[in-house]
Amino acid sequence: MGSADIVPGVSGGSIALVTKIYEELLDSIKSIDLEALRLLRSFRLNDFWKHVNGSFLVTLLAGIMTAIFSLSRLITFLMDTHPIPLWSFFCGLILISALIILRDIRRWTILAVIAIPLGAYLAYQITEIPPISTTDALWFTFVAGAIAICAMILPGISGSFLLLILGQYEPILAAVNDRNLLKIGVFGLGCIVGLLSFSRLISWLLKRYHALTIAFLSGFMLGSINKIWPWKRILSYRMSRSQVQEPFITENIWPHHFLAETGQESEFLTAILAFLVGVVLVVGIERIAAYKQQPE
């Protein structure tokens, strides 16, 4: 999940779904409630730990942080030097993930079938939203945190991508680099509120409308591939806050048009190989997860 969350456009929630920990993750987050605070305030730490499924959350958080700190430089390097194979890898990862989770639907209905293209259409439209100029006011920092953190548990769209759309990606990074504790604190508070609220909504939907929700999430993941399509034509640039020119609006193109449009090689064979690696990796993770869940 940490490796996926580093890349704008890829969600750790997709990995949680494939590895069969998605619902446990939602239930664990949802358990951080008034009862948990009461147990903590009365120093019943053992009961608090069990109530919030502390062992699961700490282990998961440790894995996410380990991946972020150990792989962030590698992924940043690959994004700069080998973007097409990297994006192809994530395309394979998301595509096979979206198909695998559909196997959890035991009873198909017309609504579940309709939910797949509906989710794909919604995700596609979200990925087509260009970044906007927004205020740096603290209230909007709070709102951005509440919205972006939802992507942690929403497969298909990453929090960093939502921050890009909201125009808050660079300000938050700048706040971290400048040790702006006030802005970081407000952003973190927004993340906590958004996470606790949205996890309850998704958990409720999964329990009441499991097939419909899974089908919608699968479609959402498929539609998000529009954002990470490896071959793009740059339509316009913008100056970042660090005064570096970077792509602003892009358009997806077919691989065989890439050389004529950009003057760069499409790296098609390498991209196919990277795509297959992503597919094999997800299938392997899913098999391991299924094996671990078998009763001994």
C-alpha positions in Angstrom: 0.0 0.0 0.0 2.9 2.4 0.8 4.5 1.8 -2.6 1.3 2.5 -4.4 0.5 5.6 -2.4 3.8 7.2 -3.4 2.6 7.5 -7.0 0.0 10.2 -7.9 -2.8 8.2 -9.5 -2.4 4.9 -7.8 -4.2 4.0 -4.6 -3.1 1.8 -1.7 -6.8 0.9 -1.3 -6.5 -1.3 -4.5 -3.8 -3.3 -2.8 -5.9 -3.7 0.4 -8.7 -5.1 -1.7 -6.6 -7.7 -3.5 -4.8 -8.8 -0.3 -8.2 -9.4 1.4 -7.6 -6.9 4.2 -9.9 -4.2 3.0 -12.9 -4.9 5.2 -10.7 -5.5 8.3 -8.9 -2.2 7.6 -12.3 -0.4 7.4 -13.5 -2.1 10.6 -10.3 -1.2 12.4 -10.4 2.4 11.5 -14.2 2.6 12.3 -13.4 1.2 15.8 -11.6 4.4 16.7 -14.7 5.9 18.4 -15.9 7.3 21.6 -15.7 3.9 23.3 -12.0 3.8 22.3 -11.4 7.2 23.8 -13.2 6.2 27.0 -10.9 3.2 27.3 -7.8 5.3 26.6 -8.9 7.9 29.1 -9.4 5.4 31.9 -5.9 3.9 31.1 -7.4 0.5 30.1 -4.7 0.2 27.5 -5.1 -3.6 26.9 -8.8 -3.2 26.3 -8.2 -0.2 24.0 -5.6 -2.1 22.0 -8.0 -5.0 21.4 -10.9 -2.6 20.6 -9.0 -0.8 17.8 -7.3 -4.0 16.5 -4.0 -2.3 17.4 -1.7 -5.1 16.3 -3.2 -5.0 12.8 -3.1 -1.2 12.4 0.5 -0.9 13.8 1.8 -3.7 11.5 0.0 -2.2 8.5 1.3 1.3 9.3 4.8 0.0 9.7 4.7 -1.7 6.3 3.3 1.4 4.7 6.0 3.7 6.2 8.8 1.2 5.4 7.8 1.2 1.8 7.5 5.0 1.6 10.9 5.6 3.1 12.7 2.7 1.3 11.1 3.0 -2.2 10.2 6.7 -2.6 13.6 7.6 -4.1 13.5 4.6 -6.5 10.0 5.3 -7.7 10.8 9.0 -8.1 13.9 8.0 -10.1 11.8 5.7 -12.3 9.1 8.4 -12.8 11.8 10.8 -14.1 13.9 8.3 -16.2 11.6 5.4 -17.2 8.0 6.7 -16.9 6.4 4.5 -19.6 7.5 1.2 -18.1 6.5 2.4 -14.6 3.1 3.6 -15.6 2.6 0.4 -17.6 3.5 -1.6 -14.5 0.8 0.2 -12.5 -1.7 -0.2 -15.3 -1.3 -4.0 -15.1 -1.5 -3.9 -11.4 -4.8 -1.9 -11.3 -6.4 -3.8 -14.3 -5.9 -7.2 -12.8 -6.8 -6.0 -9.3 -10.2 -4.7 -10.7 -10.9 -8.0 -12.2 -9.8 -10.1 -9.2 -12.0 -8.4 -6.7 -15.1 -9.2 -8.8 -14.7 -12.8 -7.8 -15.9 -11.7 -4.3 -19.3 -11.1 -5.8 -21.3 -14.3 -5.2 -24.7 -13.1 -6.4 -24.8 -10.9 -9.5 -27.7 -8.5 -10.1 -28.6 -6.0 -12.8 -27.6 -3.2 -10.5 -24.2 -4.7 -9.8 -23.5 -5.0 -13.6 -24.6 -1.4 -14.1 -22.3 -0.3 -11.2 -19.2 -1.3 -13.0 -19.5 1.1 -16.0 -20.9 3.7 -13.7 -17.9 3.6 -11.4 -15.6 3.6 -14.4 -17.3 6.7 -15.8 -17.1 8.6 -12.5 -13.4 7.8 -12.1 -12.7 8.8 -15.7 -14.4 12.1 -15.2 -12.5 12.8 -12.0 -9.1 12.0 -13.7 -10.1 14.5 -16.4 -10.4 17.4 -13.9 -7.4 19.7 -14.4 -5.5 21.1 -11.4 -7.1 24.3 -10.1 -5.7 27.3 -8.3 -7.0 27.4 -4.7 -6.5 29.4 -1.6 -3.8 28.7 0.9 -6.1 29.4 3.8 -6.0 26.9 6.7 -9.7 26.1 6.3 -9.1 24.8 2.8 -6.0 22.9 4.0 -8.4 21.1 6.4 -10.8 20.3 3.6 -8.0 19.1 1.3 -6.8 16.7 4.0 -10.3 15.4 4.6 -10.8 14.8 0.9 -7.4 13.4 0.0 -7.3 10.9 2.9 -10.5 9.3 1.5 -8.4 8.0 -1.4 -6.4 5.8 1.1 -9.4 3.6 1.4 -11.0 4.3 -2.0 -9.4 2.0 -4.6 -8.4 3.5 -7.9 -7.6 7.2 -7.0 -4.7 8.3 -4.9 -4.6 11.0 -2.3 -1.7 12.7 -3.9 -3.7 12.9 -7.2 -6.6 14.5 -5.4 -4.2 17.0 -3.8 -2.9 17.8 -7.3 -6.5 18.5 -8.5 -7.2 20.7 -5.4 -3.9 22.6 -6.0 -2.6 21.6 -2.6 0.1 19.0 -3.5 3.0 21.4 -3.6 1.8 23.6 -0.6 1.6 20.5 1.6 5.1 19.3 0.4 6.4 22.8 1.1 4.9 22.8 4.6 6.6 19.5 5.3 9.9 20.7 4.0 9.6 24.1 5.9 8.5 22.3 9.1 5.3 24.4 9.1 3.7 22.7 12.0 0.5 24.7 12.0 -0.3 23.8 8.4 0.8 20.2 8.9 -1.4 19.9 12.0 -4.5 21.4 10.3 -3.9 19.0 7.3 -3.5 16.1 9.7 -6.7 17.0 11.5 -8.6 17.1 8.3 -7.1 13.7 7.4 -8.3 12.2 10.7 -11.9 13.6 10.3 -12.1 12.5 6.7 -10.7 9.0 7.4 -13.0 8.3 10.3 -16.1 9.6 8.4 -15.5 7.9 5.1 -14.4 4.6 6.5 -17.8 4.3 8.2 -19.6 5.1 5.0 -17.7 2.5 2.9 -18.0 -0.1 5.7 -21.8 0.5 5.9 -22.1 0.1 2.1 -20.1 -3.1 2.1 -22.2 -4.7 4.8 -25.6 -3.6 3.3 -24.8 -3.7 -0.5 -21.7 -5.8 -0.8 -22.0 -6.9 -4.5 -23.1 -3.4 -5.6 -20.2 -1.7 -3.7 -17.5 -4.2 -4.9 -18.8 -3.8 -8.5 -18.7 0.0 -8.2 -15.1 -0.1 -6.7 -14.0 -2.4 -9.5 -15.3 0.0 -12.2 -13.8 2.9 -10.3 -10.4 1.2 -10.5 -10.8 0.6 -14.3 -11.8 4.2 -14.9 -8.7 5.5 -13.0 -6.4 3.9 -15.6 -7.1 7.0 -17.7 -4.9 8.9 -15.3 -1.9 6.6 -15.4 -2.0 5.7 -19.1 1.7 5.6 -20.1 1.5 7.4 -23.5 0.5 11.0 -23.2 0.8 14.2 -25.3 1.5 17.4 -23.3 -1.0 20.1 -24.3 0.2 22.8 -21.9 2.8 23.4 -19.2 2.8 25.4 -15.9 5.4 26.8 -13.6 5.6 25.1 -10.2 6.2 27.0 -7.0 9.8 26.1 -7.3 9.9 27.7 -10.7 10.2 24.5 -12.6 8.3 24.0 -15.8 6.1 20.8 -15.6 3.2 19.3 -17.6 -0.2 20.9 -16.8 -2.7 19.4 -19.2 -2.1 16.1 -21.0 -4.0 13.9 -23.5 -3.7 10.1 -23.8 -2.5 8.8 -27.2 -1.9 5.4 -28.7 1.6 3.9 -28.5 2.0 3.9 -32.3 1.3 7.6 -32.4 3.7 8.4 -29.5 6.9 8.8 -31.6 5.3 11.1 -34.2 3.6 13.2 -31.5 6.5 13.5 -29.1 9.7 12.5 -30.9 10.4 9.9 -28.3 10.4 6.1 -28.5 7.2 4.4 -27.3 9.1 1.6 -25.5 6.2 -0.6 -26.3 7.8 -4.0 -25.7 9.3 -2.8 -22.4 5.9 -1.5 -21.4 4.2 -4.8 -22.2 6.8 -6.6 -20.1 6.3 -4.2 -17.2 2.5 -4.6 -17.6 2.8 -8.4 -17.3 5.1 -8.0 -14.2 2.3 -5.9 -12.5 -0.3 -8.6 -13.4 1.9 -11.5 -12.1 2.7 -9.6 -8.9 -1.0 -9.0 -8.1 -1.9 -12.6 -8.9 0.9 -13.8 -6.7 -0.1 -11.5 -3.8 -3.7 -12.6 -4.2 -2.8 -16.3 -4.1 -0.6 -15.8 -1.0 -3.4 -13.9 0.7 -5.9 -16.7 -0.1 -3.5 -19.4 1.1 -3.0 -17.5 4.4 -6.8 -17.3 5.0 -7.3 -21.1 4.6 -8.0 -22.8 8.0 -5.1 -25.0 9.2 
